[in-house]
Amino acid sequence: MAAKPFHLGLFLQGSSAQAWGEPWTGHIGESWMQPKLFLDIAQALERACFDYLLLEDSSYIGESYKGSREIYLHNGIAVPRQDPSVVAALMTSVTTRLGIVPTFGTFAYPPYLLARLMATLDQVSAGRIGWNMVTGSSDYAARNFGLDGMPEHDLRYDMADEYMQVVNGLWDSWEPGALVADAEGGMLVDHTKVRQIDFEGKWFRVRGPLNSGPCPQGRPVIAQAGGSPRGRDFAAANADTIVAHVKGVAAMRAYRDDVRRRMVAQGRDPDRCKILFLVDPIIGETRADAEALRDRRRAREATQVDRKLAFLGKITNIDFGRFDLDAPVADLTTNGHQQTLDEFKRRGAGKTLREAMLTYNAEGGSVSLCGSPDDLAAQMAEAMEEAGGDGFLFSMPDISRRRIAEIEDGLVPALQRRGLTRRAYEHAMFRDNLLAF
């Protein structure tokens, strides 16, 4: 029986400056303002026939660790961050098939502004844009936009439900056939097919219609990272692709089955949403080479526990700097990323904080991938077969041209030889390629 192909994506953190301090990143500390690295990466992913590149973002400088911005600025942890809409537009200009998925928080963008921005990006990319839809989780970020802090976790999703009604209404405010472009008759747009939405809800009030014109895809591809039960409900209702970070093949299958059940309960076809699991592959010419590389990386990370905890604290709103590194992990709660914290606590059960951080960081995504390209292709095939699909989203903290070349020129050909990934794009638009298999 022929192998079932799966989808590939890449999760990029913020701007190219985030590669600073990692091996093989050259002079990125001086050249990051012009995102040549990211443009090169986008072109390499397109040559490898990836489905999409997801561009992560945050809109504040971390200060969770010991109540200070020092460790974040000193080490370039999630700072600087460039506006993702600009970088995404540049990426679309150097590619023709790759989906580009910038991140925008609903707390930071009024729905009309977001709908217009995404429609414009979808137009200039000829139907290749996606939106990594996040509700936000940081009080520091909220205060940059005039808010006192973030609403409670589940309330953020209640507000996001209404937000999605607004933006979907705006994208639908231009009906099919509204653009006539009839030179002889002298009509560009049929006014009877462009309508205001007059939305009035609990949190948003928007008149419409959208003045940017329609999205080539109808609406952008929606990416979401639903981890908590409430987040899974939201993703099941709205997402075209889901970023999933659960550990182990059994957890991958359970997560996928759960989200698909929630989609069915909401009247959606579960095959219309592709769930991609985060992985951090370690590739060598041989398995021994890869294992040696993994050991060197772990040795380096053992000297960076404070930085790793600072980053974890940034996204969970927890000051890990106030805990003893060699004491058991405390009982922690958060109004930030709940799934991230839950997974950290699960992996850290019975360990000290230092041990928990090293364990959490070392396991490298949903499944550990380490070996030669053929080794990894076999490992990925087995994981997909057992989990049921739909693909992998590579997330690598030590991003560099070298690592991307290992994927483009080593791993992907090994996957293609097994019939596990596409050799050419089936369609011109992003959503169509996601739904091709």
C-alpha positions as CSV (number, residue, x, y, z in Angstrom):
1,M,0.0,0.0,0.0
2,A,1.3,3.4,-0.9
3,A,2.4,5.7,1.9
4,K,0.0,8.4,2.9
5,P,1.7,11.8,2.4
6,F,1.7,14.4,5.2
7,H,2.0,18.2,5.4
8,L,5.1,20.2,6.5
9,G,5.4,23.7,8.0
10,L,8.0,25.8,9.8
11,F,7.4,27.8,13.0
12,L,9.7,30.9,13.0
13,Q,10.1,32.9,16.2
14,G,9.7,36.6,15.6
15,S,12.4,38.3,13.6
16,S,15.7,37.0,12.3
17,A,17.5,38.5,15.4
18,Q,16.3,35.5,17.4
19,A,19.0,33.4,15.8
20,W,21.6,35.5,17.5
21,G,23.9,33.6,19.8
22,E,23.3,30.2,18.2
23,P,25.8,28.3,16.1
24,W,26.2,29.0,12.4
25,T,24.3,32.3,12.5
26,G,27.1,34.5,11.2
27,H,26.7,38.2,11.6
28,I,22.9,38.2,12.3
29,G,23.4,40.4,15.3
30,E,24.4,43.2,12.9
31,S,22.3,42.3,9.8
32,W,18.9,41.3,11.4
33,M,17.1,44.6,10.5
34,Q,16.9,43.5,6.9
35,P,15.3,40.0,7.1
36,K,17.4,38.4,4.4
37,L,17.7,35.2,6.5
38,F,14.0,34.8,6.7
39,L,13.5,35.5,3.0
40,D,16.2,32.9,2.2
41,I,14.3,30.5,4.5
42,A,11.0,31.1,2.8
43,Q,12.5,30.4,-0.6
44,A,14.2,27.2,0.6
45,L,10.9,26.0,2.1
46,E,9.1,26.6,-1.2
47,R,11.8,24.6,-3.0
48,A,11.1,21.8,-0.5
49,C,7.3,22.2,-1.2
50,F,6.3,23.0,2.4
51,D,2.7,24.0,3.0
52,Y,3.5,27.1,5.1
53,L,5.8,29.2,7.2
54,L,4.3,30.5,10.4
55,L,5.7,33.7,11.7
56,E,5.3,34.0,15.5
57,D,5.1,37.3,17.2
58,S,4.8,39.1,20.5
59,S,4.3,42.8,21.2
60,Y,6.2,43.5,24.4
61,I,9.6,42.9,25.9
62,G,9.7,40.2,28.5
63,E,10.2,41.1,32.2
64,S,8.8,38.1,34.0
65,Y,12.1,36.8,35.1
66,K,13.1,38.4,38.4
67,G,10.9,41.3,37.5
68,S,13.5,42.7,35.0
69,R,14.0,43.1,31.3
70,E,17.7,42.5,31.7
71,I,18.0,38.8,30.8
72,Y,15.7,39.3,27.8
73,L,17.5,42.3,26.3
74,H,21.0,41.0,27.2
75,N,20.4,37.6,25.5
76,G,18.0,38.7,22.7
77,I,15.2,36.5,24.1
78,A,12.1,37.3,22.0
79,V,13.4,40.8,21.3
80,P,13.7,42.7,19.0
81,R,10.4,41.8,17.3
82,Q,9.6,43.3,13.9
83,D,6.0,43.9,12.8
84,P,5.0,40.5,11.2
85,S,2.8,42.1,8.5
86,V,5.8,43.8,6.9
87,V,8.0,40.7,7.1
88,A,5.1,38.5,5.7
89,A,4.6,40.9,2.8
90,L,8.3,40.7,1.9
91,M,8.1,36.9,2.1
92,T,5.2,36.8,-0.3
93,S,7.2,38.9,-2.8
94,V,10.0,36.3,-3.0
95,T,7.8,33.2,-3.2
96,T,4.9,32.0,-5.4
97,R,3.4,28.9,-3.7
98,L,4.4,28.8,-0.1
99,G,1.7,29.8,2.5
100,I,2.8,32.7,4.8
101,V,1.1,32.8,8.2
102,P,1.9,35.9,10.3
103,T,0.6,36.1,13.9
104,F,-1.8,38.8,15.1
105,G,-3.5,39.1,18.5
106,T,-7.2,39.9,18.7
107,F,-6.5,42.2,21.7
108,A,-4.2,44.4,19.6
109,Y,-6.1,44.8,16.3
110,P,-9.7,46.0,16.0
111,P,-11.5,43.5,13.9
112,Y,-12.0,45.8,10.9
113,L,-8.3,46.7,10.8
114,L,-7.4,43.0,11.0
115,A,-9.8,41.9,8.3
116,R,-8.6,44.7,6.0
117,L,-4.9,43.8,6.7
118,M,-5.4,40.1,6.0
119,A,-7.5,40.7,2.9
120,T,-4.7,43.0,1.5
121,L,-2.0,40.4,2.3
122,D,-4.1,37.7,0.7
123,Q,-4.5,39.8,-2.4
124,V,-0.9,40.8,-2.8
125,S,0.2,37.1,-2.3
126,A,-2.4,35.8,-4.8
127,G,-4.2,33.8,-2.2
128,R,-1.3,32.5,0.0
129,I,-1.8,34.2,3.3
130,G,-2.8,32.7,6.6
131,W,-3.5,34.2,10.0
132,N,-2.1,32.7,13.2
133,M,-5.0,33.8,15.4
134,V,-4.0,34.4,19.0
135,T,-6.0,35.9,21.8
136,G,-2.9,37.1,23.7
137,S,-1.8,36.1,27.2
138,S,0.5,38.7,28.6
139,D,-0.6,41.6,30.8
140,Y,2.5,43.5,29.7
141,A,1.3,43.3,26.1
142,A,-2.2,44.3,27.1
143,R,-0.8,47.5,28.8
144,N,0.9,48.5,25.5
145,F,-2.5,48.8,24.0
146,G,-4.2,50.8,26.8
147,L,-5.7,47.8,28.7
148,D,-5.2,47.1,32.4
149,G,-4.4,43.5,31.7
150,M,-5.6,40.4,29.9
151,P,-9.1,39.1,30.5
152,E,-9.4,35.7,32.2
153,H,-8.4,32.7,29.9
154,D,-11.8,31.4,28.9
155,L,-13.3,34.9,28.6
156,R,-10.6,35.7,26.0
157,Y,-12.0,32.9,23.9
158,D,-15.6,34.1,24.4
159,M,-14.5,37.4,23.0
160,A,-12.6,35.7,20.2
161,D,-15.8,33.9,19.2
162,E,-17.4,37.2,18.6
163,Y,-14.3,38.6,16.9
164,M,-14.4,35.8,14.4
165,Q,-18.1,36.5,13.6
166,V,-17.0,40.1,12.8
167,V,-14.0,39.3,10.6
168,N,-15.8,36.5,8.7
169,G,-18.7,38.9,8.1
170,L,-16.4,41.5,6.7
171,W,-14.6,39.0,4.4
172,D,-18.0,37.9,3.2
173,S,-19.2,41.5,2.7
174,W,-18.0,41.2,-0.9
175,E,-20.1,38.5,-2.5
176,P,-18.8,36.3,-5.3
177,G,-19.1,38.2,-8.6
178,A,-18.9,41.6,-7.0
179,L,-15.8,42.5,-9.0
180,V,-17.1,42.9,-12.5
181,A,-14.3,44.9,-14.3
182,D,-16.6,45.5,-17.3
183,A,-14.7,48.0,-19.4
184,E,-17.4,48.2,-22.1
185,G,-20.3,48.7,-19.6
186,G,-18.2,51.0,-17.4
187,M,-18.7,49.0,-14.2
188,L,-15.8,47.9,-11.9
189,V,-17.9,46.7,-8.9
190,D,-21.5,45.6,-8.7
191,H,-22.8,47.7,-5.7
192,T,-25.6,45.2,-5.1
193,K,-23.0,42.5,-4.1
194,V,-21.2,44.6,-1.5
195,R,-23.0,45.0,1.8
196,Q,-22.5,46.4,5.2
197,I,-22.7,43.9,8.1
198,D,-24.0,46.1,10.8
199,F,-22.6,43.9,13.6
200,E,-23.5,44.7,17.2
201,G,-22.3,42.3,19.8
202,K,-21.3,42.3,23.4
203,W,-17.7,43.5,22.7
204,F,-17.6,44.7,19.1
205,R,-19.6,47.0,16.9
206,V,-18.7,47.2,13.2
207,R,-20.6,48.6,10.3
208,G,-18.7,47.5,7.2
209,P,-18.4,46.7,4.4
210,L,-14.7,46.0,3.9
211,N,-13.3,48.6,1.5
212,S,-10.3,46.5,0.5
213,G,-12.2,44.2,-1.8
214,P,-12.4,40.4,-1.5
215,C,-9.8,37.8,-0.4
216,P,-8.8,35.6,-3.3
217,Q,-9.2,32.6,-0.9
218,G,-12.6,33.9,0.4
219,R,-10.9,34.3,3.8
220,P,-7.3,33.7,4.9
221,V,-6.3,30.3,6.2
222,I,-6.8,30.3,9.9
223,A,-4.1,28.8,12.1
224,Q,-4.6,28.3,15.8
225,A,-2.9,26.6,18.7
226,G,-5.8,25.3,20.8
227,G,-4.4,23.4,23.8
228,S,-6.8,23.9,26.7
229,P,-10.3,22.5,26.5
230,R,-11.7,25.9,25.7
231,G,-9.0,26.5,23.2
232,R,-9.7,23.2,21.5
233,D,-13.3,24.2,21.1
234,F,-12.3,27.4,19.5
235,A,-9.8,25.8,17.2
236,A,-12.4,23.1,16.2
237,A,-14.9,25.9,15.2
238,N,-12.5,28.1,13.3
239,A,-9.1,26.6,12.4
240,D,-7.9,25.4,9.0
241,T,-4.7,24.2,10.6
242,I,-3.7,23.7,14.2
243,V,-0.3,23.9,15.9
244,A,-0.2,21.1,18.4
245,H,2.5,20.5,21.1
246,V,1.8,17.3,23.0
247,K,4.4,14.7,23.9
248,G,4.4,11.2,22.5
249,V,2.5,9.4,19.7
250,A,-0.3,8.3,22.0
251,A,-0.9,11.9,23.1
252,M,-0.7,13.0,19.4
253,R,-3.4,10.5,18.5
254,A,-5.6,11.5,21.5
255,Y,-5.3,15.2,20.7
256,R,-6.1,14.7,17.0
257,D,-9.1,12.4,17.8
258,D,-10.4,14.9,20.4
259,V,-10.2,17.9,18.1
260,R,-11.8,16.0,15.3
261,R,-14.7,15.0,17.6
262,R,-15.1,18.6,18.5
263,M,-15.2,19.6,14.9
264,V,-17.9,17.0,14.1
265,A,-19.9,18.3,17.1
266,Q,-19.8,21.8,15.6
267,G,-20.9,20.6,12.2
268,R,-17.5,20.7,10.5
269,D,-15.8,18.2,8.3
270,P,-12.7,17.2,10.3
271,D,-10.7,16.5,7.2
272,R,-10.9,20.3,6.5
273,C,-8.5,21.0,9.3
274,K,-4.9,19.9,9.3
275,I,-3.2,19.3,12.6
276,L,0.6,19.7,12.6
277,F,2.7,18.6,15.5
278,L,5.8,20.6,16.6
279,V,9.1,18.9,16.2
280,D,12.8,19.9,16.4
281,P,14.7,17.4,14.2
282,I,18.4,16.8,14.8
283,I,20.0,15.7,11.5
284,G,23.4,14.2,10.9
285,E,25.0,12.3,8.1
286,T,24.7,9.2,10.3
287,R,22.8,8.4,13.5
288,A,26.0,8.7,15.5
289,D,26.7,12.1,14.0
290,A,23.2,13.3,15.0
291,E,23.5,11.8,18.5
292,A,26.8,13.6,19.0
293,L,25.2,16.9,17.9
294,R,22.3,16.3,20.2
295,D,24.7,15.7,23.2
296,R,26.6,18.9,22.4
297,R,23.4,20.9,22.2
298,R,22.2,19.5,25.6
299,A,25.5,20.3,27.2
300,R,25.2,23.9,25.9
301,E,21.6,24.2,27.1
302,A,22.7,22.9,30.6
303,T,24.5,26.3,30.9
304,Q,21.4,28.3,29.8
305,V,18.8,27.1,32.3
306,D,18.1,30.7,33.4
307,R,17.5,31.8,29.8
308,K,15.2,28.9,29.1
309,L,13.2,29.6,32.3
310,A,13.0,33.3,31.3
311,F,11.5,32.4,28.0
312,L,9.1,29.9,29.6
313,G,8.1,32.6,32.1
314,K,7.5,35.1,29.3
315,I,4.8,33.0,27.8
316,T,3.3,31.6,31.0
317,N,3.4,34.9,33.0
318,I,5.4,33.2,35.8
319,D,8.6,34.6,37.4
320,F,10.7,31.4,37.6
321,G,13.5,33.6,39.0
322,R,12.0,33.5,42.4
323,F,12.3,29.7,42.8
324,D,15.2,27.6,43.9
325,L,16.6,25.8,40.8
326,D,17.4,22.8,42.9
327,A,14.0,22.5,44.7
328,P,11.0,20.5,43.5
329,V,8.8,22.3,40.9
330,A,6.2,24.4,42.7
331,D,2.5,24.1,42.2
332,L,2.0,26.6,39.4
333,T,-1.0,28.2,37.8
334,T,-1.3,30.8,35.0
335,N,-3.6,33.0,33.0
336,G,-1.1,32.7,30.2
337,H,-0.4,29.6,28.0
338,Q,-2.1,26.9,30.0
339,Q,-1.1,23.9,27.8
340,T,2.6,25.0,27.9
341,L,2.5,25.1,31.6
342,D,0.6,21.9,32.0
343,E,3.1,20.1,29.8
344,F,6.0,21.5,31.7
345,K,4.5,20.4,35.0
346,R,3.8,16.9,33.6
347,R,7.3,16.4,32.4
348,G,8.8,18.0,35.6
349,A,6.8,15.8,38.0
350,G,9.1,14.6,40.8
351,K,12.0,16.7,39.5
352,T,13.8,19.9,40.6
353,L,13.1,23.0,38.6
354,R,16.5,22.7,37.0
355,E,15.9,19.1,36.0
356,A,12.4,19.8,34.8
357,M,13.6,22.6,32.5
358,L,16.4,20.5,31.0
359,T,14.0,17.6,30.5
360,Y,11.3,19.8,29.0
361,N,13.8,21.4,26.6
362,A,15.6,18.2,25.7
363,E,12.6,16.2,24.5
364,G,12.3,18.4,21.4
365,G,8.7,18.5,20.5
366,S,5.9,15.9,20.1
367,V,8.3,13.2,19.0
368,S,12.1,13.1,19.3
369,L,13.7,13.0,15.8
370,C,17.4,12.3,15.7
371,G,19.5,10.6,13.1
372,S,20.4,10.6,9.4
373,P,17.8,11.9,6.9
374,D,16.6,8.3,6.2
375,D,16.4,7.6,9.9
376,L,14.2,10.7,10.4
377,A,12.0,9.9,7.4
378,A,11.4,6.5,9.0
379,Q,10.7,8.0,12.4
380,M,8.3,10.5,11.0
381,A,6.5,8.0,8.9
382,E,6.0,5.7,11.9
383,A,4.7,8.6,14.1
384,M,2.3,9.8,11.4
385,E,1.0,6.2,10.9
386,E,0.4,5.7,14.6
387,A,-1.0,9.2,15.3
388,G,-3.2,9.3,12.2
389,G,-1.8,12.5,10.6
390,D,-1.7,15.3,9.5
391,G,1.9,16.5,9.5
392,F,4.8,18.3,11.3
393,L,5.6,21.9,12.1
394,F,9.4,22.3,12.5
395,S,10.3,24.6,15.4
396,M,14.0,25.1,15.9
397,P,15.5,27.6,18.4
398,D,18.9,27.4,16.6
399,I,17.6,28.5,13.2
400,S,20.2,29.0,10.5
401,R,20.8,28.5,6.8
402,R,22.7,25.4,7.7
403,R,19.8,23.8,9.5
404,I,17.4,24.8,6.7
405,A,19.8,23.3,4.1
406,E,19.8,20.0,6.1
407,I,16.0,19.9,5.8
408,E,15.7,21.1,2.2
409,D,18.6,19.0,0.8
410,G,18.7,16.1,3.2
411,L,15.5,15.3,5.0
412,V,12.9,16.3,2.4
413,P,14.4,14.3,-0.4
414,A,14.4,11.3,2.0
415,L,10.7,11.9,2.7
416,Q,9.9,12.3,-1.0
417,R,11.6,9.1,-1.9
418,R,9.2,7.3,0.5
419,G,6.2,9.2,-0.9
420,L,5.6,11.0,2.4
421,T,5.7,14.6,1.2
422,R,4.8,16.3,-2.1
423,R,7.3,16.8,-4.9
424,A,5.4,19.7,-6.4
425,Y,2.5,22.0,-5.3
426,E,-0.9,20.8,-6.5
427,H,-2.5,24.3,-6.6
428,A,-1.8,28.0,-6.7
429,M,-3.5,28.9,-3.4
430,F,-2.6,28.1,0.2
431,R,-5.9,26.5,1.4
432,D,-6.2,24.4,-1.8
433,N,-2.7,22.9,-1.1
434,L,-3.6,22.2,2.5
435,L,-6.7,20.3,1.4
436,A,-4.9,18.5,-1.5
437,F,-4.4,15.4,0.8
